[in-house]
Amino acid sequence: MERLITSPPRLMIVSDLDHTMVDHHDPENLSLLRFNSLWEHAYRHDSLLVFSTGRSPTLYKELRKEKPLLTPDVTIMSVGTEITYGNSMVPDHGWVDTLNNKWDLKVVKEETGNFSELTLQAETEQRPHKVSFYVDKSKAQEVTNELSQRLEKRGLDVKIIYSGGMDLDILPQGAGKGQALAYLLKKLKSEGKLPLNTLACGDSGNDAELFSIPDVYGVMVSNAQEELLKWHAENAKDNPKVIHAKERCAGGIIQAIGEFKLGPNLSPRDVSDFLECKAENVNPGHEVVKFFLFYERWRRGEVENSEAYIASLKASCHPGGVFVHPSGAEKSLVDTIDELRKYHGDKQGKKFRVWVDQVLAKETTQGTWIVKLDKWEQSGEERRGCTATVKFTAKEGQGLVWERVDQSWSEESKLKDDSSWII
């Protein structure tokens, strides 16, 4: 599901992944899932999500298989040396041309070969405009200084970034997370689509540049590393637009949205009562997020096995509403809701999570909405997903009514088991 932004985004979030958006110490991925539901409920329709990671495309795709990451509008990889757009990850060739100035990969490899302190990272991490090593913390500064001088004498203009207490990346001087963000903002401005607000989020040294871009809000998550906190103390401690969050990872991002008053920051996952989880305005995306969150809680036994819930769901379905299963089988929406009764608590105490991605709604005629989305389930170590199209109609006094749900297996779905897929 590619989409076209036709007006300036309300908010653009630019976030690092490891230990910022993704908490590797949170096996249930709760902070990430909290962010996901907030984004799809309140921001996806008019804002931009940008992932800015040190990972190469190979390792980024691996992380997507391991964690419930949303699909970003823009992906900046390999420490700001690669920019791609949309689902298809279309590369920005203008950025490639910019980086070729005073850069010679062969010379970089020749000079780094003279340093026994440097250990080359995996082949997947070596990119056209990035050479990556491991180096002991005690040797990092000395190696950086000498290597910079050597490469300068060879006519190159490079940047050496040390982060994570062990990673050393060599990039063209014009590269890096900060320059990539500046380039993206300039490009959006030239198209008349400069975001009203931009929030940069990070935890380590290679994120420092993000906070140096003018007019950008910044959040260092609570678990930020020493090297980033040191940079902040020396360069940005008097900048009120950069804060050190009290919450870890994605929780810190949500906190910053609230502190800077950039928009709603109450995640639907933080609302305990399904019946009380209401949007201020007609919002089909909110209805979808709310329903699948309820579905997760119902199967985990985290909501009461109450007829009030079933009655509320059935009341929001058109009497002749249709659900088309990924297998192609059709059945009544009301009957599908009735079937939920027997699944209450069947995933209690188990690793079971549900999330939606790329929730995009369009009003086709007055009072009729078509919502497209990807819906994912994680049960134990198995993940499966479908693409879905939902038709809503707005009824006087009833709000939005579900008329039709069509689902088909996602191409990325690891498991396509018709028998155990409920809705």
HUPELIN-V384795 format. One record per residue. N is the residue number from 1. RES is the residue in one small letter. PHI is phi in whole degrees, 0 to 359 (NA if undefined). OMEGA is omega as a letter, one per 30 degrees, with the letter a starting at -180 (none if undefined). Layout:
# HUPELIN-V384795
N:RES:PHI:OMEGA / N:RES:PHI:OMEGA
This chain:
# HUPELIN-V384795
1:m:NA:l / 2:e:278:l / 3:r:218:l / 4:l:252:l / 5:i:270:a / 6:t:256:l / 7:s:219:a / 8:p:303:l / 9:p:299:l / 10:r:294:a / 11:l:212:l / 12:m:240:l / 13:i:259:l / 14:v:243:a / 15:s:233:l / 16:d:297:a / 17:l:259:a / 18:d:297:l / 19:h:69:l / 20:t:238:l / 21:m:289:a / 22:v:253:l / 23:d:259:a / 24:h:285:l / 25:h:259:a / 26:d:240:a / 27:p:300:l / 28:e:271:l / 29:n:56:a / 30:l:295:a / 31:s:293:l / 32:l:295:l / 33:l:294:l / 34:r:298:l / 35:f:297:a / 36:n:306:a / 37:s:291:l / 38:l:296:a / 39:w:296:a / 40:e:291:a / 41:h:285:a / 42:a:243:a / 43:y:234:a / 44:r:308:a / 45:h:290:a / 46:d:219:a / 47:s:225:a / 48:l:240:l / 49:l:249:a / 50:v:237:l / 51:f:261:l / 52:s:238:a / 53:t:232:l / 54:g:284:a / 55:r:294:l / 56:s:285:l / 57:p:307:a / 58:t:298:a / 59:l:288:l / 60:y:296:a / 61:k:294:l / 62:e:296:l / 63:l:297:l / 64:r:299:l / 65:k:283:a / 66:e:270:a / 67:k:235:a / 68:p:280:a / 69:l:280:l / 70:l:287:l / 71:t:272:a / 72:p:280:l / 73:d:281:l / 74:v:224:l / 75:t:238:l / 76:i:252:a / 77:m:237:l / 78:s:53:l / 79:v:54:l / 80:g:78:l / 81:t:260:l / 82:e:224:l / 83:i:239:l / 84:t:228:a / 85:y:235:l / 86:g:70:l / 87:n:303:a / 88:s:280:a / 89:m:52:l / 90:v:287:a / 91:p:288:l / 92:d:267:a / 93:h:289:l / 94:g:297:l / 95:w:292:l / 96:v:300:l / 97:d:299:l / 98:t:299:a / 99:l:285:a / 100:n:289:a / 101:n:293:l / 102:k:54:l / 103:w:228:l / 104:d:218:a / 105:l:300:a / 106:k:298:a / 107:v:295:l / 108:v:301:a / 109:k:293:l / 110:e:297:a / 111:e:289:l / 112:t:292:l / 113:g:294:a / 114:n:273:a / 115:f:247:l / 116:s:292:a / 117:e:289:a / 118:l:267:l / 119:t:247:a / 120:l:297:l / 121:q:285:a / 122:a:303:a / 123:e:304:a / 124:t:297:a / 125:e:271:l / 126:q:268:a / 127:r:238:a / 128:p:304:a / 129:h:235:l / 130:k:205:l / 131:v:241:a / 132:s:237:a / 133:f:228:l / 134:y:254:l / 135:v:214:l / 136:d:296:a / 137:k:306:a / 138:s:291:a / 139:k:257:a / 140:a:303:a / 141:q:295:a / 142:e:298:l / 143:v:296:a / 144:t:301:a / 145:n:297:a / 146:e:291:a / 147:l:295:l / 148:s:302:a / 149:q:296:a / 150:r:298:a / 151:l:290:l / 152:e:295:l / 153:k:296:l / 154:r:274:l / 155:g:89:a / 156:l:263:l / 157:d:241:a / 158:v:239:l / 159:k:234:l / 160:i:245:a / 161:i:244:l / 162:y:252:a / 163:s:209:l / 164:g:68:l / 165:g:75:a / 166:m:199:a / 167:d:268:l / 168:l:235:a / 169:d:246:l / 170:i:248:a / 171:l:227:l / 172:p:299:a / 173:q:303:a / 174:g:278:a / 175:a:262:a / 176:g:117:a / 177:k:298:a / 178:g:294:l / 179:q:295:l / 180:a:296:l / 181:l:293:l / 182:a:300:l / 183:y:298:a / 184:l:296:l / 185:l:297:l / 186:k:296:l / 187:k:295:l / 188:l:297:l / 189:k:296:a / 190:s:295:l / 191:e:265:a / 192:g:74:a / 193:k:232:l / 194:l:295:a / 195:p:302:l / 196:l:295:l / 197:n:217:l / 198:t:232:l / 199:l:240:l / 200:a:262:a / 201:c:226:a / 202:g:200:a / 203:d:221:a / 204:s:226:a / 205:g:302:a / 206:n:285:l / 207:d:265:a / 208:a:304:a / 209:e:301:a / 210:l:301:a / 211:f:277:a / 212:s:264:a / 213:i:284:a / 214:p:301:l / 215:d:65:l / 216:v:249:l / 217:y:283:a / 218:g:221:l / 219:v:228:l / 220:m:266:a / 221:v:295:a / 222:s:300:a / 223:n:270:a / 224:a:303:a / 225:q:281:a / 226:e:305:a / 227:e:297:l / 228:l:284:l / 229:l:297:l / 230:k:295:l / 231:w:300:a / 232:h:297:a / 233:a:299:a / 234:e:272:a / 235:n:235:a / 236:a:219:a / 237:k:294:l / 238:d:261:a / 239:n:268:a / 240:p:291:a / 241:k:274:l / 242:v:240:a / 243:i:238:l / 244:h:256:a / 245:a:292:l / 246:k:270:a / 247:e:255:a / 248:r:284:l / 249:c:46:a / 250:a:299:l / 251:g:298:l / 252:g:291:l / 253:i:294:l / 254:i:299:l / 255:q:300:a / 256:a:294:l / 257:i:303:l / 258:g:289:a / 259:e:296:a / 260:f:271:l / 261:k:56:a / 262:l:270:a / 263:g:150:l / 264:p:302:l / 265:n:227:l / 266:l:264:l / 267:s:288:l / 268:p:307:l / 269:r:290:l / 270:d:266:l / 271:v:261:a / 272:s:281:a / 273:d:258:a / 274:f:305:a / 275:l:290:a / 276:e:266:a / 277:c:277:a / 278:k:237:l / 279:a:270:a / 280:e:292:a / 281:n:239:l / 282:v:300:a / 283:n:217:a / 284:p:300:l / 285:g:299:l / 286:h:298:a / 287:e:299:a / 288:v:293:l / 289:v:302:a / 290:k:298:a / 291:f:296:a / 292:f:287:l / 293:l:292:l / 294:f:299:l / 295:y:302:l / 296:e:299:a / 297:r:294:l / 298:w:298:a / 299:r:286:l / 300:r:277:a / 301:g:72:a / 302:e:267:l / 303:v:240:a / 304:e:294:l / 305:n:284:a / 306:s:242:l / 307:e:295:l / 308:a:299:l / 309:y:293:a / 310:i:300:a / 311:a:297:l / 312:s:296:l / 313:l:295:a / 314:k:295:l / 315:a:293:l / 316:s:272:l / 317:c:257:l / 318:h:295:a / 319:p:306:l / 320:g:258:a / 321:g:298:a / 322:v:238:l / 323:f:244:l / 324:v:256:a / 325:h:294:l / 326:p:305:l / 327:s:287:a / 328:g:103:a / 329:a:289:l / 330:e:252:l / 331:k:207:a / 332:s:292:l / 333:l:297:a / 334:v:297:l / 335:d:296:l / 336:t:297:l / 337:i:295:l / 338:d:302:a / 339:e:296:a / 340:l:301:a / 341:r:309:a / 342:k:284:a / 343:y:257:a / 344:h:298:l / 345:g:74:a / 346:d:290:l / 347:k:247:a / 348:q:299:l / 349:g:76:a / 350:k:249:l / 351:k:279:a / 352:f:221:l / 353:r:223:l / 354:v:230:l / 355:w:213:l / 356:v:241:a / 357:d:221:l / 358:q:53:l / 359:v:282:a / 360:l:233:a / 361:a:250:l / 362:k:221:l / 363:e:277:a / 364:t:279:l / 365:t:224:a / 366:q:301:l / 367:g:85:l / 368:t:239:a / 369:w:237:l / 370:i:246:l / 371:v:245:l / 372:k:250:a / 373:l:199:l / 374:d:250:l / 375:k:242:a / 376:w:236:l / 377:e:233:l / 378:q:243:l / 379:s:234:a / 380:g:65:l / 381:e:264:a / 382:e:265:l / 383:r:234:l / 384:r:214:a / 385:g:210:l / 386:c:220:l / 387:t:265:a / 388:a:224:l / 389:t:234:a / 390:v:242:l / 391:k:255:l / 392:f:245:l / 393:t:234:l / 394:a:270:a / 395:k:247:l / 396:e:305:l / 397:g:80:a / 398:q:248:a / 399:g:76:a / 400:l:271:l / 401:v:246:l / 402:w:285:l / 403:e:254:a / 404:r:204:l / 405:v:232:l / 406:d:247:l / 407:q:233:l / 408:s:217:a / 409:w:299:l / 410:s:287:l / 411:e:298:a / 412:e:276:a / 413:s:295:a / 414:k:287:a / 415:l:234:l / 416:k:234:a / 417:d:256:a / 418:d:297:a / 419:s:292:a / 420:s:253:l / 421:w:267:a / 422:i:267:l / 423:i:206:none
